[in-house]
Amino acid sequence: CHTYGFGCRASQLQPLVQVETTTTTACLNPPCDAWVTTPPPPSSPPPPTTTTPPPPPTVGTCKLWGDPHIVGFDGGNTADFFDEGVVWIVKSPQVSVQALYKATQYTNGNAATHSIAVGGAFLKGHTLKVGPQVGGVISWDGRSILQSPGSVYNTELGNIVYTQRDDLIDADMKRWSTDPPVAVDAQFPDGFSIEVFRWDNHINVRIKMRRVEGIDGHCGTFNGNPADDTPEAIVGRLGRSVDMSNSLFINSYLPFKAGSSETVEDCEWSTRQAAEATCREKNVAASVLDACIFDLCFARNRYAAQDAIFHS
Protein backbone atom coordinates (compact mmCIF):
# COMPACT_ATOMS: atom_id res chain seq x y z
CA CYS A 1 0.00 0.00 0.00
CA HIS A 2 3.02 2.26 0.11
CA THR A 3 6.66 2.09 -0.73
CA TYR A 4 8.17 3.54 2.42
CA GLY A 5 7.81 0.43 4.73
CA PHE A 6 6.06 2.21 7.55
CA GLY A 7 4.89 -0.99 9.44
CA CYS A 8 4.19 -2.99 6.25
CA ARG A 9 6.26 -6.00 5.26
CA ALA A 10 6.64 -6.89 1.62
CA SER A 11 4.58 -10.10 2.16
CA GLN A 12 1.68 -8.01 3.39
CA LEU A 13 1.53 -5.71 0.37
CA GLN A 14 -0.04 -8.15 -2.11
CA PRO A 15 -3.48 -8.74 -0.57
CA LEU A 16 -3.96 -5.30 0.75
CA VAL A 17 -6.49 -2.88 -0.64
CA GLN A 18 -5.26 0.60 -1.32
CA VAL A 19 -7.54 3.58 -0.88
CA GLU A 20 -6.38 6.95 -2.20
CA THR A 21 -7.72 10.37 -1.54
CA THR A 22 -6.40 13.67 -2.67
CA THR A 23 -4.16 13.88 0.41
CA THR A 24 -3.46 10.37 1.79
CA THR A 25 -2.94 6.71 0.94
CA ALA A 26 -4.22 4.16 3.56
CA CYS A 27 -3.26 0.57 4.43
CA LEU A 28 -6.54 -1.19 5.26
CA ASN A 29 -5.31 -4.69 6.28
CA PRO A 30 -3.69 -5.13 9.77
CA PRO A 31 -0.96 -4.99 10.84
CA CYS A 32 -0.28 -2.57 8.01
CA ASP A 33 -2.02 0.41 9.56
CA ALA A 34 0.25 3.27 8.56
CA TRP A 35 -1.05 6.31 6.75
CA VAL A 36 1.25 7.83 4.23
CA THR A 37 0.72 11.41 3.19
CA THR A 38 0.93 11.97 -0.52
CA PRO A 39 0.83 15.29 -2.36
CA PRO A 40 -2.43 16.27 -4.07
CA PRO A 41 -2.54 15.88 -7.81
CA PRO A 42 -1.47 18.98 -9.69
CA SER A 43 -4.31 21.30 -10.50
CA SER A 44 -4.83 22.70 -13.96
CA PRO A 45 -3.65 26.31 -14.37
CA PRO A 46 -6.45 28.85 -14.52
CA PRO A 47 -7.33 30.02 -18.00
CA PRO A 48 -5.57 33.23 -18.99
CA THR A 49 -7.57 36.37 -18.36
CA THR A 50 -7.96 38.90 -21.11
CA THR A 51 -9.05 42.49 -20.61
CA THR A 52 -10.97 44.09 -23.41
CA PRO A 53 -10.51 47.87 -23.39
CA PRO A 54 -13.74 49.82 -23.37
CA PRO A 55 -14.72 51.27 -26.73
CA PRO A 56 -14.05 54.98 -27.23
CA PRO A 57 -17.01 57.29 -26.67
CA THR A 58 -19.25 57.99 -29.63
CA VAL A 59 -19.02 61.76 -29.14
CA GLY A 60 -15.86 63.63 -28.19
CA THR A 61 -14.55 67.14 -27.59
CA CYS A 62 -11.25 68.66 -28.63
CA LYS A 63 -9.92 71.96 -27.30
CA LEU A 64 -7.15 74.23 -28.63
CA TRP A 65 -6.01 77.27 -26.70
CA GLY A 66 -3.00 79.46 -26.08
CA ASP A 67 0.13 78.92 -28.08
CA PRO A 68 -1.31 76.27 -28.80
CA HIS A 69 -2.12 73.64 -26.20
CA ILE A 70 -4.42 70.81 -27.26
CA VAL A 71 -6.61 68.34 -25.39
CA GLY A 72 -7.83 65.79 -27.91
CA PHE A 73 -10.90 63.63 -28.37
CA ASP A 74 -9.37 60.83 -26.31
CA GLY A 75 -9.06 63.10 -23.28
CA GLY A 76 -5.29 63.33 -23.05
CA ASN A 77 -3.16 66.41 -23.48
CA THR A 78 -2.27 65.40 -27.01
CA ALA A 79 0.27 67.99 -27.88
CA ASP A 80 1.85 71.40 -27.58
CA PHE A 81 2.87 72.63 -31.03
CA PHE A 82 5.02 75.71 -31.56
CA ASP A 83 5.72 75.67 -35.33
CA GLU A 84 4.13 78.02 -37.84
CA GLY A 85 2.14 76.69 -40.78
CA VAL A 86 -1.15 75.06 -41.79
CA VAL A 87 -1.91 71.82 -39.94
CA TRP A 88 -4.59 69.15 -39.77
CA ILE A 89 -6.80 69.48 -36.71
CA VAL A 90 -9.33 66.87 -37.88
CA LYS A 91 -8.68 64.79 -40.98
CA SER A 92 -11.29 62.22 -41.96
CA PRO A 93 -13.10 61.09 -45.11
CA GLN A 94 -16.03 63.40 -44.29
CA VAL A 95 -14.74 66.17 -42.00
CA SER A 96 -11.77 68.44 -42.66
CA VAL A 97 -10.60 70.97 -40.07
CA GLN A 98 -7.34 72.83 -40.50
CA ALA A 99 -5.66 75.51 -38.39
CA LEU A 100 -3.21 78.22 -39.25
CA TYR A 101 -0.55 78.41 -36.53
CA LYS A 102 1.25 81.74 -36.50
CA ALA A 103 3.64 83.49 -34.12
CA THR A 104 2.52 86.73 -32.49
CA GLN A 105 4.24 89.60 -30.72
CA TYR A 106 3.13 88.07 -27.41
CA THR A 107 4.35 84.48 -27.88
CA ASN A 108 8.12 84.90 -27.86
CA GLY A 109 8.58 83.21 -31.24
CA ASN A 110 6.12 80.38 -30.59
CA ALA A 111 3.03 79.94 -32.73
CA ALA A 112 -0.55 80.49 -31.60
CA THR A 113 -3.74 79.34 -33.29
CA HIS A 114 -4.39 82.25 -35.63
CA SER A 115 -7.29 80.91 -37.73
CA ILE A 116 -9.45 77.81 -38.19
CA ALA A 117 -11.08 76.43 -41.35
CA VAL A 118 -13.84 73.81 -41.57
CA GLY A 119 -14.67 71.98 -44.79
CA GLY A 120 -14.94 68.52 -46.25
CA ALA A 121 -17.60 66.32 -47.81
CA PHE A 122 -20.04 66.81 -44.93
CA LEU A 123 -20.24 70.53 -45.82
CA LYS A 124 -20.81 69.74 -49.52
CA GLY A 125 -17.86 71.79 -50.65
CA HIS A 126 -18.50 74.83 -48.42
CA THR A 127 -15.84 76.26 -46.10
CA LEU A 128 -16.13 78.24 -42.86
CA LYS A 129 -13.12 80.24 -41.70
CA VAL A 130 -12.70 82.18 -38.46
CA GLY A 131 -9.73 84.36 -37.56
CA PRO A 132 -8.85 86.77 -34.72
CA GLN A 133 -10.43 90.17 -34.19
CA VAL A 134 -7.40 92.06 -35.48
CA GLY A 135 -6.48 91.15 -39.03
CA GLY A 136 -8.83 88.17 -39.19
CA VAL A 137 -12.26 87.61 -40.69
CA ILE A 138 -15.26 85.31 -40.41
CA SER A 139 -16.06 83.98 -43.87
CA TRP A 140 -18.29 81.46 -45.66
CA ASP A 141 -16.87 80.32 -49.00
CA GLY A 142 -14.51 83.28 -48.97
CA ARG A 143 -17.25 85.89 -48.40
CA SER A 144 -17.10 87.91 -45.18
CA ILE A 145 -20.04 87.31 -42.81
CA LEU A 146 -21.07 88.17 -39.23
CA GLN A 147 -19.78 91.71 -38.95
CA SER A 148 -20.71 92.22 -35.30
CA PRO A 149 -21.72 90.20 -32.22
CA GLY A 150 -25.39 89.35 -32.17
CA SER A 151 -25.56 88.52 -35.87
CA VAL A 152 -26.59 85.18 -37.38
CA TYR A 153 -25.76 83.64 -40.76
CA ASN A 154 -28.11 80.91 -41.96
CA THR A 155 -26.97 78.19 -44.35
CA GLU A 156 -28.65 75.09 -45.73
CA LEU A 157 -26.34 73.06 -43.49
CA GLY A 158 -26.85 74.91 -40.22
CA ASN A 159 -26.65 78.27 -38.48
CA ILE A 160 -23.54 80.27 -37.64
CA VAL A 161 -23.95 82.68 -34.72
CA TYR A 162 -21.64 85.44 -33.50
CA THR A 163 -22.17 86.11 -29.80
CA GLN A 164 -20.71 88.02 -26.88
CA ARG A 165 -20.02 85.48 -24.16
CA ASP A 166 -20.50 87.30 -20.86
CA ASP A 167 -22.35 84.24 -19.59
CA LEU A 168 -19.12 82.25 -19.35
CA ILE A 169 -17.25 84.68 -17.08
CA ASP A 170 -17.67 84.52 -13.35
CA ALA A 171 -16.48 87.25 -11.00
CA ASP A 172 -13.05 85.66 -10.57
CA MET A 173 -12.44 85.32 -14.30
CA LYS A 174 -13.32 88.97 -14.89
CA ARG A 175 -10.21 89.95 -12.95
CA TRP A 176 -8.08 88.41 -15.70
CA SER A 177 -9.29 90.60 -18.52
CA THR A 178 -11.51 93.62 -19.09
CA ASP A 179 -12.31 92.50 -22.66
CA PRO A 180 -15.55 90.50 -22.93
CA PRO A 181 -14.96 87.42 -25.06
CA VAL A 182 -16.78 87.00 -28.35
CA ALA A 183 -17.28 83.67 -30.04
CA VAL A 184 -18.52 82.13 -33.26
CA ASP A 185 -20.78 79.10 -32.77
CA ALA A 186 -21.63 76.82 -35.70
CA GLN A 187 -23.88 73.74 -35.70
CA PHE A 188 -23.41 71.51 -38.73
CA PRO A 189 -24.67 68.08 -39.90
CA ASP A 190 -23.76 64.76 -38.27
CA GLY A 191 -23.57 66.26 -34.78
CA PHE A 192 -20.56 68.48 -35.59
CA SER A 193 -20.26 71.76 -33.72
CA ILE A 194 -17.44 74.27 -33.38
CA GLU A 195 -17.01 77.17 -30.97
CA VAL A 196 -14.32 79.75 -31.74
CA PHE A 197 -13.34 82.42 -29.22
CA ARG A 198 -11.86 85.43 -31.01
CA TRP A 199 -9.15 87.49 -29.32
CA ASP A 200 -7.02 90.30 -30.77
CA ASN A 201 -4.48 88.10 -32.55
CA HIS A 202 -5.30 84.48 -31.79
CA ILE A 203 -8.28 82.20 -31.28
CA ASN A 204 -9.33 79.40 -28.95
CA VAL A 205 -11.34 76.50 -30.38
CA ARG A 206 -13.68 73.84 -29.02
CA ILE A 207 -14.83 71.11 -31.42
CA LYS A 208 -17.46 68.50 -30.66
CA MET A 209 -18.20 65.68 -33.08
CA ARG A 210 -19.20 62.05 -33.41
CA ARG A 211 -16.48 59.44 -33.74
CA VAL A 212 -15.86 58.26 -37.29
CA GLU A 213 -13.43 55.75 -38.74
CA GLY A 214 -10.14 56.95 -40.14
CA ILE A 215 -9.86 60.14 -38.10
CA ASP A 216 -6.50 61.79 -37.40
CA GLY A 217 -5.00 65.21 -36.78
CA HIS A 218 -3.83 67.34 -33.89
CA CYS A 219 -7.07 66.47 -32.07
CA GLY A 220 -5.95 62.84 -32.14
CA THR A 221 -7.15 59.54 -33.54
CA PHE A 222 -10.32 59.34 -31.43
CA ASN A 223 -9.76 55.62 -30.76
CA GLY A 224 -9.80 55.68 -26.96
CA ASN A 225 -6.00 55.61 -26.72
CA PRO A 226 -4.32 58.99 -26.10
CA ALA A 227 -0.90 57.31 -26.19
CA ASP A 228 -0.83 57.47 -29.99
CA ASP A 229 -1.55 61.21 -30.03
CA THR A 230 1.88 62.50 -29.04
CA PRO A 231 3.40 65.27 -31.19
CA GLU A 232 5.96 62.79 -32.53
CA ALA A 233 3.30 60.25 -33.50
CA ILE A 234 1.10 62.86 -35.16
CA VAL A 235 3.98 64.35 -37.14
CA GLY A 236 5.07 60.84 -38.13
CA ARG A 237 1.64 60.11 -39.61
CA LEU A 238 0.73 63.48 -41.12
CA GLY A 239 3.94 65.44 -41.49
CA ARG A 240 4.66 68.82 -39.96
CA SER A 241 2.24 70.83 -42.11
CA VAL A 242 -0.33 70.66 -44.90
CA ASP A 243 1.02 71.42 -48.35
CA MET A 244 -0.57 74.27 -50.27
CA SER A 245 -2.39 72.00 -52.72
CA ASN A 246 -4.40 70.45 -49.85
CA SER A 247 -4.84 73.60 -47.79
CA LEU A 248 -8.19 75.19 -46.98
CA PHE A 249 -6.31 78.47 -46.53
CA ILE A 250 -6.04 79.38 -50.19
CA ASN A 251 -5.24 83.08 -49.90
CA SER A 252 -3.59 83.07 -46.48
CA TYR A 253 -1.41 79.97 -46.71
CA LEU A 254 1.65 80.05 -44.46
CA PRO A 255 4.53 77.64 -45.16
CA PHE A 256 6.06 75.63 -42.36
CA LYS A 257 8.52 77.41 -40.08
CA ALA A 258 9.99 75.74 -37.02
CA GLY A 259 9.23 77.43 -33.72
CA SER A 260 11.06 77.26 -30.43
CA SER A 261 10.74 74.16 -28.25
CA GLU A 262 10.46 75.78 -24.85
CA THR A 263 8.67 74.01 -22.02
CA VAL A 264 7.67 75.00 -18.51
CA GLU A 265 11.06 73.69 -17.38
CA ASP A 266 12.76 76.44 -19.42
CA CYS A 267 11.03 79.18 -17.45
CA GLU A 268 13.32 81.08 -15.08
CA TRP A 269 12.67 79.76 -11.57
CA SER A 270 11.45 82.95 -9.87
CA THR A 271 9.24 83.76 -12.88
CA ARG A 272 7.85 80.25 -12.83
CA GLN A 273 7.07 80.45 -9.10
CA ALA A 274 5.29 83.77 -9.58
CA ALA A 275 3.37 82.38 -12.56
CA GLU A 276 2.24 79.31 -10.64
CA ALA A 277 1.10 81.46 -7.70
CA THR A 278 -0.93 83.66 -10.06
CA CYS A 279 -2.54 80.69 -11.80
CA ARG A 280 -3.48 79.08 -8.49
CA GLU A 281 -4.85 82.38 -7.19
CA LYS A 282 -7.15 82.46 -10.23
CA ASN A 283 -8.35 78.90 -9.50
CA VAL A 284 -7.07 77.53 -12.80
CA ALA A 285 -7.99 73.85 -13.16
CA ALA A 286 -5.22 71.38 -12.34
CA SER A 287 -5.50 69.83 -15.81
CA VAL A 288 -4.36 73.07 -17.46
CA LEU A 289 -2.13 74.47 -14.71
CA ASP A 290 1.11 73.85 -16.64
CA ALA A 291 -0.37 75.52 -19.71
CA CYS A 292 -1.30 78.56 -17.63
CA ILE A 293 2.21 78.72 -16.15
CA PHE A 294 3.75 78.39 -19.61
CA ASP A 295 1.62 81.21 -20.99
CA LEU A 296 2.55 83.50 -18.11
CA CYS A 297 6.22 82.66 -18.56
CA PHE A 298 6.45 83.10 -22.32
CA ALA A 299 3.28 84.88 -23.51
CA ARG A 300 2.79 87.16 -20.51
CA ASN A 301 -0.58 87.71 -18.84
CA ARG A 302 -2.44 88.26 -22.07
CA TYR A 303 -2.95 84.62 -23.10
CA ALA A 304 -3.28 83.31 -19.59
CA ALA A 305 -6.15 85.71 -18.98
CA GLN A 306 -7.99 84.78 -22.15
CA ASP A 307 -7.37 81.07 -21.75
CA ALA A 308 -8.67 81.12 -18.19
CA ILE A 309 -11.93 82.53 -19.54
CA PHE A 310 -11.99 79.79 -22.19
CA HIS A 311 -11.73 77.11 -19.48
CA SER A 312 -14.25 78.69 -17.10
C-alpha positions as CSV (number, residue, x, y, z in Angstrom):
1,C,0.0,0.0,0.0
2,H,3.0,2.3,0.1
3,T,6.7,2.1,-0.7
4,Y,8.2,3.5,2.4
5,G,7.8,0.4,4.7
6,F,6.1,2.2,7.6
7,G,4.9,-1.0,9.4
8,C,4.2,-3.0,6.3
9,R,6.3,-6.0,5.3
10,A,6.6,-6.9,1.6
11,S,4.6,-10.1,2.2
12,Q,1.7,-8.0,3.4
13,L,1.5,-5.7,0.4
14,Q,0.0,-8.1,-2.1
15,P,-3.5,-8.7,-0.6
16,L,-4.0,-5.3,0.7
17,V,-6.5,-2.9,-0.6
18,Q,-5.3,0.6,-1.3
19,V,-7.5,3.6,-0.9
20,E,-6.4,6.9,-2.2
21,T,-7.7,10.4,-1.5
22,T,-6.4,13.7,-2.7
23,T,-4.2,13.9,0.4
24,T,-3.5,10.4,1.8
25,T,-2.9,6.7,0.9
26,A,-4.2,4.2,3.6
27,C,-3.3,0.6,4.4
28,L,-6.5,-1.2,5.3
29,N,-5.3,-4.7,6.3
30,P,-3.7,-5.1,9.8
31,P,-1.0,-5.0,10.8
32,C,-0.3,-2.6,8.0
33,D,-2.0,0.4,9.6
34,A,0.3,3.3,8.6
35,W,-1.1,6.3,6.7
36,V,1.2,7.8,4.2
37,T,0.7,11.4,3.2
38,T,0.9,12.0,-0.5
39,P,0.8,15.3,-2.4
40,P,-2.4,16.3,-4.1
41,P,-2.5,15.9,-7.8
42,P,-1.5,19.0,-9.7
43,S,-4.3,21.3,-10.5
44,S,-4.8,22.7,-14.0
45,P,-3.7,26.3,-14.4
46,P,-6.5,28.8,-14.5
47,P,-7.3,30.0,-18.0
48,P,-5.6,33.2,-19.0
49,T,-7.6,36.4,-18.4
50,T,-8.0,38.9,-21.1
51,T,-9.0,42.5,-20.6
52,T,-11.0,44.1,-23.4
53,P,-10.5,47.9,-23.4
54,P,-13.7,49.8,-23.4
55,P,-14.7,51.3,-26.7
56,P,-14.1,55.0,-27.2
57,P,-17.0,57.3,-26.7
58,T,-19.3,58.0,-29.6
59,V,-19.0,61.8,-29.1
60,G,-15.9,63.6,-28.2
61,T,-14.6,67.1,-27.6
62,C,-11.2,68.7,-28.6
63,K,-9.9,72.0,-27.3
64,L,-7.2,74.2,-28.6
65,W,-6.0,77.3,-26.7
66,G,-3.0,79.5,-26.1
67,D,0.1,78.9,-28.1
68,P,-1.3,76.3,-28.8
69,H,-2.1,73.6,-26.2
70,I,-4.4,70.8,-27.3
71,V,-6.6,68.3,-25.4
72,G,-7.8,65.8,-27.9
73,F,-10.9,63.6,-28.4
74,D,-9.4,60.8,-26.3
75,G,-9.1,63.1,-23.3
76,G,-5.3,63.3,-23.1
77,N,-3.2,66.4,-23.5
78,T,-2.3,65.4,-27.0
79,A,0.3,68.0,-27.9
80,D,1.8,71.4,-27.6
81,F,2.9,72.6,-31.0
82,F,5.0,75.7,-31.6
83,D,5.7,75.7,-35.3
84,E,4.1,78.0,-37.8
85,G,2.1,76.7,-40.8
86,V,-1.1,75.1,-41.8
87,V,-1.9,71.8,-39.9
88,W,-4.6,69.2,-39.8
89,I,-6.8,69.5,-36.7
90,V,-9.3,66.9,-37.9
91,K,-8.7,64.8,-41.0
92,S,-11.3,62.2,-42.0
93,P,-13.1,61.1,-45.1
94,Q,-16.0,63.4,-44.3
95,V,-14.7,66.2,-42.0
96,S,-11.8,68.4,-42.7
97,V,-10.6,71.0,-40.1
98,Q,-7.3,72.8,-40.5
99,A,-5.7,75.5,-38.4
100,L,-3.2,78.2,-39.3
101,Y,-0.5,78.4,-36.5
102,K,1.2,81.7,-36.5
103,A,3.6,83.5,-34.1
104,T,2.5,86.7,-32.5
105,Q,4.2,89.6,-30.7
106,Y,3.1,88.1,-27.4
107,T,4.3,84.5,-27.9
108,N,8.1,84.9,-27.9
109,G,8.6,83.2,-31.2
110,N,6.1,80.4,-30.6
111,A,3.0,79.9,-32.7
112,A,-0.5,80.5,-31.6
113,T,-3.7,79.3,-33.3
114,H,-4.4,82.2,-35.6
115,S,-7.3,80.9,-37.7
116,I,-9.4,77.8,-38.2
117,A,-11.1,76.4,-41.3
118,V,-13.8,73.8,-41.6
119,G,-14.7,72.0,-44.8
120,G,-14.9,68.5,-46.3
121,A,-17.6,66.3,-47.8
122,F,-20.0,66.8,-44.9
123,L,-20.2,70.5,-45.8
124,K,-20.8,69.7,-49.5
125,G,-17.9,71.8,-50.7
126,H,-18.5,74.8,-48.4
127,T,-15.8,76.3,-46.1
128,L,-16.1,78.2,-42.9
129,K,-13.1,80.2,-41.7
130,V,-12.7,82.2,-38.5
131,G,-9.7,84.4,-37.6
132,P,-8.9,86.8,-34.7
133,Q,-10.4,90.2,-34.2
134,V,-7.4,92.1,-35.5
135,G,-6.5,91.2,-39.0
136,G,-8.8,88.2,-39.2
137,V,-12.3,87.6,-40.7
138,I,-15.3,85.3,-40.4
139,S,-16.1,84.0,-43.9
140,W,-18.3,81.5,-45.7
141,D,-16.9,80.3,-49.0
142,G,-14.5,83.3,-49.0
143,R,-17.2,85.9,-48.4
144,S,-17.1,87.9,-45.2
145,I,-20.0,87.3,-42.8
146,L,-21.1,88.2,-39.2
147,Q,-19.8,91.7,-38.9
148,S,-20.7,92.2,-35.3
149,P,-21.7,90.2,-32.2
150,G,-25.4,89.3,-32.2
151,S,-25.6,88.5,-35.9
152,V,-26.6,85.2,-37.4
153,Y,-25.8,83.6,-40.8
154,N,-28.1,80.9,-42.0
155,T,-27.0,78.2,-44.4
156,E,-28.6,75.1,-45.7
157,L,-26.3,73.1,-43.5
158,G,-26.9,74.9,-40.2
159,N,-26.6,78.3,-38.5
160,I,-23.5,80.3,-37.6
161,V,-23.9,82.7,-34.7
162,Y,-21.6,85.4,-33.5
163,T,-22.2,86.1,-29.8
164,Q,-20.7,88.0,-26.9
165,R,-20.0,85.5,-24.2
166,D,-20.5,87.3,-20.9
167,D,-22.4,84.2,-19.6
168,L,-19.1,82.2,-19.4
169,I,-17.3,84.7,-17.1
170,D,-17.7,84.5,-13.3
171,A,-16.5,87.3,-11.0
172,D,-13.1,85.7,-10.6
173,M,-12.4,85.3,-14.3
174,K,-13.3,89.0,-14.9
175,R,-10.2,89.9,-13.0
176,W,-8.1,88.4,-15.7
177,S,-9.3,90.6,-18.5
178,T,-11.5,93.6,-19.1
179,D,-12.3,92.5,-22.7
180,P,-15.6,90.5,-22.9
181,P,-15.0,87.4,-25.1
182,V,-16.8,87.0,-28.3
183,A,-17.3,83.7,-30.0
184,V,-18.5,82.1,-33.3
185,D,-20.8,79.1,-32.8
186,A,-21.6,76.8,-35.7
187,Q,-23.9,73.7,-35.7
188,F,-23.4,71.5,-38.7
189,P,-24.7,68.1,-39.9
190,D,-23.8,64.8,-38.3
191,G,-23.6,66.3,-34.8
192,F,-20.6,68.5,-35.6
193,S,-20.3,71.8,-33.7
194,I,-17.4,74.3,-33.4
195,E,-17.0,77.2,-31.0
196,V,-14.3,79.7,-31.7
197,F,-13.3,82.4,-29.2
198,R,-11.9,85.4,-31.0
199,W,-9.1,87.5,-29.3
200,D,-7.0,90.3,-30.8
201,N,-4.5,88.1,-32.6
202,H,-5.3,84.5,-31.8
203,I,-8.3,82.2,-31.3
204,N,-9.3,79.4,-29.0
205,V,-11.3,76.5,-30.4
206,R,-13.7,73.8,-29.0
207,I,-14.8,71.1,-31.4
208,K,-17.5,68.5,-30.7
209,M,-18.2,65.7,-33.1
210,R,-19.2,62.0,-33.4
211,R,-16.5,59.4,-33.7
212,V,-15.9,58.3,-37.3
213,E,-13.4,55.8,-38.7
214,G,-10.1,56.9,-40.1
215,I,-9.9,60.1,-38.1
216,D,-6.5,61.8,-37.4
217,G,-5.0,65.2,-36.8
218,H,-3.8,67.3,-33.9
219,C,-7.1,66.5,-32.1
220,G,-6.0,62.8,-32.1
221,T,-7.1,59.5,-33.5
222,F,-10.3,59.3,-31.4
223,N,-9.8,55.6,-30.8
224,G,-9.8,55.7,-27.0
225,N,-6.0,55.6,-26.7
226,P,-4.3,59.0,-26.1
227,A,-0.9,57.3,-26.2
228,D,-0.8,57.5,-30.0
229,D,-1.5,61.2,-30.0
230,T,1.9,62.5,-29.0
231,P,3.4,65.3,-31.2
232,E,6.0,62.8,-32.5
233,A,3.3,60.2,-33.5
234,I,1.1,62.9,-35.2
235,V,4.0,64.4,-37.1
236,G,5.1,60.8,-38.1
237,R,1.6,60.1,-39.6
238,L,0.7,63.5,-41.1
239,G,3.9,65.4,-41.5
240,R,4.7,68.8,-40.0
241,S,2.2,70.8,-42.1
242,V,-0.3,70.7,-44.9
243,D,1.0,71.4,-48.4
244,M,-0.6,74.3,-50.3
245,S,-2.4,72.0,-52.7
246,N,-4.4,70.5,-49.9
247,S,-4.8,73.6,-47.8
248,L,-8.2,75.2,-47.0
249,F,-6.3,78.5,-46.5
250,I,-6.0,79.4,-50.2
251,N,-5.2,83.1,-49.9
252,S,-3.6,83.1,-46.5
253,Y,-1.4,80.0,-46.7
254,L,1.6,80.1,-44.5
255,P,4.5,77.6,-45.2
256,F,6.1,75.6,-42.4
257,K,8.5,77.4,-40.1
258,A,10.0,75.7,-37.0
259,G,9.2,77.4,-33.7
260,S,11.1,77.3,-30.4
261,S,10.7,74.2,-28.2
262,E,10.5,75.8,-24.8
263,T,8.7,74.0,-22.0
264,V,7.7,75.0,-18.5
265,E,11.1,73.7,-17.4
266,D,12.8,76.4,-19.4
267,C,11.0,79.2,-17.5
268,E,13.3,81.1,-15.1
269,W,12.7,79.8,-11.6
270,S,11.4,82.9,-9.9
271,T,9.2,83.8,-12.9
272,R,7.8,80.3,-12.8
273,Q,7.1,80.5,-9.1
274,A,5.3,83.8,-9.6
275,A,3.4,82.4,-12.6
276,E,2.2,79.3,-10.6
277,A,1.1,81.5,-7.7
278,T,-0.9,83.7,-10.1
279,C,-2.5,80.7,-11.8
280,R,-3.5,79.1,-8.5
281,E,-4.9,82.4,-7.2
282,K,-7.2,82.5,-10.2
283,N,-8.3,78.9,-9.5
284,V,-7.1,77.5,-12.8
285,A,-8.0,73.9,-13.2
286,A,-5.2,71.4,-12.3
287,S,-5.5,69.8,-15.8
288,V,-4.4,73.1,-17.5
289,L,-2.1,74.5,-14.7
290,D,1.1,73.9,-16.6
291,A,-0.4,75.5,-19.7
292,C,-1.3,78.6,-17.6
293,I,2.2,78.7,-16.2
294,F,3.7,78.4,-19.6
295,D,1.6,81.2,-21.0
296,L,2.5,83.5,-18.1
297,C,6.2,82.7,-18.6
298,F,6.4,83.1,-22.3
299,A,3.3,84.9,-23.5
300,R,2.8,87.2,-20.5
301,N,-0.6,87.7,-18.8
302,R,-2.4,88.3,-22.1
303,Y,-2.9,84.6,-23.1
304,A,-3.3,83.3,-19.6
305,A,-6.1,85.7,-19.0
306,Q,-8.0,84.8,-22.1
307,D,-7.4,81.1,-21.8
308,A,-8.7,81.1,-18.2
309,I,-11.9,82.5,-19.5
310,F,-12.0,79.8,-22.2
311,H,-11.7,77.1,-19.5
312,S,-14.3,78.7,-17.1
